[in-house]
Amino acid sequence: MSPPVAPPGWSRWLVPPAALSVHLSIGQAYAWSVFKPPLESALGLSGTQSALPFQLGIVMLGLSAAFGGTLVERNGPRWAMTVALLCFSSGFLLSALGAATEQYWLIVLGYGFIGGIGLGIGYISPVSTLIKWFPDRPGMATGIAIMGFGGGALIASPWSAQMLESFGADSSGIALAFLVHGLTYAVFMALGVLLVRVPRGERPVGTGPGVLDGPQVSARVAVRTPQFWFLWIVLCTNVTAGIGILEKAAPMITDFFADTSAPVSATAAAGFVALLSAANMAGRIGWSSASDRVGRKNIYRLYLGVGALTYALIALFGDASKPLFVLGALVILSFYGGGFATIPAYLKDLFGTYQVGAIHGRLLTAWSTAGVLGPLIVNWIADRQEEAGRHGPALYGLSFLIMIGLLVVGFAANELVRPVHPRHHVPTPREAADDRRQQPESA
């Protein structure tokens, strides 16, 4: 299952499409909401129950990325993409069986647990390989692939809606839609499995620095360094701030302008959600590419510092100006997407390429934490404020202040990031040989 080594003359620009074939597929997770109303109607579920497969999938994404990262590094991208294909597609097929037999637990098991493993392994599968192919532009390379995860819903959402309209929104129609998803994604992801290659040497033709230039740190050692945990805080706070808006975008913009002379309609609110998805996707490639020029620490200063200021502007003046509210939300969501795409390159700068995929997998537990924390902060506070008789922007004022505080914490953590001490570095082959020569002399 080890991937074939690229033959002489192989273009490194064929590797990003291989990664995209996987990320565009697993990015369907962001379109799960399309299936929620039909499932609730066909199987008699509550909103909380219908969200369970998605929630479990995100939890399993973080866990499988954390615990499977070392296996991905050891076995290579072809193995990882194959595992992602099998888990993600079979999760849909099991969900199709669950919908056909009206056994909801099979949908939770298939899409949430098994499919979630495919999400995690698939998400980190191309990271190390892309960085090895593009050591001169790691931010751009990982941004291209991770952009696909953000944009997968733009394809899956209308496609899923069209299938449900054609097949019907009852249990048999849902089952058929799940079946088509599973088979189609299997074929599409197989293109990535067949196309992926690893570079022949340490320095791919046409690149600047070599793959093993700079510090190299193992995953086991990396999690014991303060740099890893500072970046964990950075990622967690940035994602919490973005997902807090993303998860409640439609009702939030409706509430903000409900008492004005120009309230926001349901159609306009849906358009706002689509704009946020586009900003999320654009930020993944745009900001991560910019980080190759301005540096990773500087780009996170932008994400966290400007993000906090933008939240403050929305909190103070958002209800007075729709353009300000929309523009501010788009900026925050572009930083949300950019943060995901830039973090692998930041890890590469600090820990090298030796086991960067495994380190990235462990860091994604910050995403799992933020995925619970962000919606919890916004929804719980909004519910409490509504119970107290408040409405409109007052529902979100306190949660916005908390988001500002979290971004400030993330900004401080980013400022504390320093190069990893040489004692944590993996010895180079030359250093290891020198050590072996010195041992008999000192004996």
LINNOR-V847972 format. One record per pair of residues at least 6 apart in sequence whose C-alpha atoms are under 7 Angstrom apart, sorted by sequence separation. I is the first residue (numbers start at 1). J is the second residue. D is the distance in Angstrom with one decimal. If there is no record, write none. Layout:
BEGIN
{{I;J;D} {I;J;D}}
END
This chain:
BEGIN
{{39;45;6.8} {40;46;6.1} {98;104;5.8} {167;173;4.6} {203;209;6.9} {222;228;6.3} {257;263;5.1} {258;264;7.0} {318;324;6.0} {131;138;5.2} {134;141;6.4} {203;210;4.4} {257;264;6.4} {318;325;4.7} {72;80;5.6} {98;106;4.7} {99;107;7.0} {202;210;5.5} {203;211;5.8} {291;299;5.7} {348;356;6.2} {98;107;5.3} {164;173;6.3} {202;211;4.9} {254;263;6.9} {347;356;6.7} {386;395;6.6} {40;50;6.4} {131;141;6.9} {164;174;6.6} {202;212;6.5} {254;264;5.3} {385;395;5.4} {39;50;6.7} {95;106;5.9} {130;141;6.0} {314;325;5.7} {94;106;6.4} {95;107;4.1} {130;142;6.5} {94;107;6.7} {164;177;6.6} {382;395;4.7} {36;50;5.6} {163;177;6.0} {314;328;6.6} {382;396;6.0} {95;110;5.2} {127;142;6.3} {254;269;6.8} {94;110;5.1} {95;111;6.1} {253;269;6.7} {344;360;6.3} {92;110;6.3} {310;328;5.8} {378;396;6.9} {381;399;6.5} {91;110;4.0} {92;111;5.9} {250;269;4.9} {91;111;4.7} {250;270;6.3} {378;399;5.6} {32;54;6.7} {377;399;6.2} {91;114;5.4} {250;273;6.4} {91;115;4.6} {249;273;6.2} {307;332;5.8} {88;114;6.8} {87;114;5.5} {88;115;4.2} {87;115;5.3} {87;117;6.5} {88;118;4.7} {87;118;4.7} {88;119;6.8} {303;335;5.2} {85;118;6.7} {84;118;4.0} {83;118;6.7} {84;119;6.7} {84;121;5.6} {84;122;4.8} {80;121;6.1} {81;122;5.8} {80;122;6.6} {81;125;6.1} {80;125;5.4} {77;125;5.3} {77;126;6.0} {288;338;5.7} {296;346;5.7} {279;330;5.7} {283;334;4.2} {287;338;5.3} {77;129;6.9} {282;334;6.6} {283;335;6.2} {60;113;6.3} {64;117;5.5} {68;121;6.8} {72;125;6.5} {280;333;5.1} {284;337;4.7} {288;341;5.8} {57;111;6.8} {276;330;5.7} {279;333;5.9} {280;334;4.7} {283;337;5.2} {284;338;4.1} {288;342;4.8} {53;108;4.7} {57;112;4.1} {61;116;5.2} {65;120;4.6} {279;334;4.9} {283;338;4.6} {52;108;6.8} {56;112;4.8} {57;113;6.0} {60;116;4.8} {61;117;5.8} {64;120;5.2} {65;121;5.6} {280;336;6.5} {281;337;6.2} {284;340;6.9} {56;113;6.3} {60;117;5.6} {64;121;6.4} {276;333;6.2} {280;337;4.6} {284;341;5.2} {53;111;5.9} {54;112;6.0} {57;115;6.6} {58;116;6.4} {61;119;5.3} {62;120;6.1} {43;102;6.6} {53;112;4.2} {57;116;4.0} {61;120;3.8} {65;124;6.7} {60;120;6.9} {257;319;6.1} {256;319;5.6} {133;199;6.3} {238;304;6.6} {102;171;6.8} {129;198;6.4} {350;419;6.0} {350;420;6.2} {100;171;5.8} {133;204;6.2} {136;207;6.0} {99;171;5.4} {100;172;5.3} {135;207;7.0} {136;208;5.5} {2;75;6.3} {3;76;6.6} {99;172;6.8} {134;207;6.9} {136;209;6.2} {2;76;6.0} {3;77;6.8} {135;209;6.2} {319;393;6.8} {3;78;5.2} {99;174;6.4} {100;175;5.3} {135;210;6.7} {2;78;6.4} {99;175;5.0} {135;211;6.1} {1;78;6.4} {2;79;6.6} {1;79;5.5} {97;175;6.6} {96;175;4.1} {132;211;5.4} {96;176;6.6} {96;178;5.0} {315;397;6.1} {95;178;6.6} {96;179;5.5} {93;178;6.5} {315;400;6.6} {92;178;5.4} {93;179;5.5} {92;179;6.4} {92;181;6.7} {93;182;5.7} {311;400;6.4} {92;182;4.9} {242;332;6.0} {242;333;5.5} {90;182;6.6} {26;119;5.9} {89;182;4.4} {311;404;6.4} {89;183;6.7} {242;336;5.1} {89;185;6.4} {308;404;4.8} {89;186;5.7} {239;336;5.7} {238;336;6.2} {308;407;5.8} {22;122;6.5} {23;123;6.6} {308;408;6.9} {85;186;5.9} {238;339;6.9} {304;407;5.3} {85;189;6.1} {235;339;6.8} {304;408;6.9} {304;410;6.6} {305;411;6.4} {19;126;5.6} {304;411;5.5} {301;411;6.3} {82;193;6.4} {81;193;5.9} {78;193;5.4} {297;414;6.7} {78;196;6.7} {12;133;6.3} {27;148;6.8} {23;145;6.4} {27;149;4.1} {31;153;4.9} {23;146;6.6} {26;149;6.5} {27;150;6.2} {30;153;5.3} {34;157;6.5} {24;148;4.5} {27;151;6.7} {28;152;5.2} {20;145;5.1} {23;148;5.0} {24;149;5.3} {27;152;4.1} {28;153;5.0} {31;156;6.2} {19;145;5.5} {23;149;4.7} {27;153;5.8} {31;157;5.1} {34;160;7.0} {24;151;6.6} {25;152;6.2} {34;161;6.5} {16;144;6.7} {20;148;5.6} {24;152;4.4} {28;156;5.5} {42;170;5.3} {239;367;6.7} {243;371;7.0} {247;375;6.3} {16;145;6.2} {42;171;5.6} {150;280;6.4} {151;281;5.6} {236;366;4.8} {240;370;4.7} {244;374;4.5} {38;169;5.4} {150;281;5.0} {232;363;5.9} {235;366;6.4} {236;367;6.0} {239;370;5.9} {240;371;6.8} {243;374;5.8} {244;375;5.2} {38;170;6.8} {243;375;6.9} {236;369;7.0} {240;373;6.4} {241;374;6.6} {259;392;7.0} {147;281;5.2} {217;351;4.9} {232;366;5.8} {236;370;5.4} {240;374;4.5} {244;378;6.1} {258;392;6.4} {216;351;5.3} {217;352;6.3} {257;392;6.9} {215;351;6.1} {216;352;4.4} {218;354;6.6} {219;355;5.8} {256;392;4.9} {147;284;5.1} {215;352;5.4} {216;353;6.6} {217;354;6.6} {218;355;5.7} {255;392;4.7} {256;393;4.8} {146;284;6.7} {147;285;6.0} {214;352;6.6} {216;354;5.7} {255;393;6.6} {219;358;6.0} {219;359;5.1} {143;284;5.2} {144;285;5.6} {212;353;6.7} {143;285;4.4} {211;353;6.7} {140;285;6.4} {143;288;5.6} {143;289;6.9} {140;288;5.7} {139;288;4.8} {140;289;4.1} {139;289;5.2} {139;291;6.2} {139;292;5.7} {137;292;5.9} {25;185;6.0} {241;403;5.5} {25;189;7.0} {21;188;6.1} {22;189;5.1} {21;189;5.4} {237;406;5.6} {238;407;6.5} {21;191;6.8} {22;192;6.4} {237;407;5.7} {21;192;5.5} {18;191;6.7} {19;192;6.2} {237;410;5.7} {18;192;3.9} {234;410;4.5} {18;195;5.7} {233;410;5.9} {18;196;5.7} {234;413;6.3} {233;413;6.7} {234;414;6.2} {15;196;5.8} {15;197;6.9} {230;413;5.2} {231;414;6.8} {230;414;6.5} {230;417;6.5} {227;417;5.6} {6;197;5.4} {227;418;6.8} {5;197;5.6} {6;198;5.9} {3;196;7.0} {4;197;5.6} {5;198;5.1} {6;199;5.6} {3;197;5.9} {4;198;6.7} {5;199;6.0} {6;200;5.7} {3;198;6.6} {5;200;5.6} {146;341;5.8} {143;341;4.7} {142;341;5.9} {143;342;6.9} {139;342;5.6} {221;424;6.7} {139;345;5.3} {138;345;5.4} {217;424;6.3} {217;425;4.9} {218;426;6.8} {216;425;5.3} {217;426;5.4} {215;425;6.0} {216;426;5.5} {132;353;7.0} {128;353;6.6} {128;356;5.9} {128;357;5.0} {127;357;5.9} {124;357;6.2} {124;361;6.4} {73;355;6.2} {73;357;6.1} {73;358;6.2} {69;357;5.9} {70;358;4.7} {69;358;3.7} {69;361;5.1} {66;361;4.3} {65;361;4.3} {66;362;3.9} {65;362;6.5} {66;364;6.7} {65;364;6.8} {66;365;6.7} {62;364;5.4} {63;365;6.7} {62;365;5.0} {62;367;6.8} {62;368;5.5} {59;368;5.6} {58;368;6.5}}
END
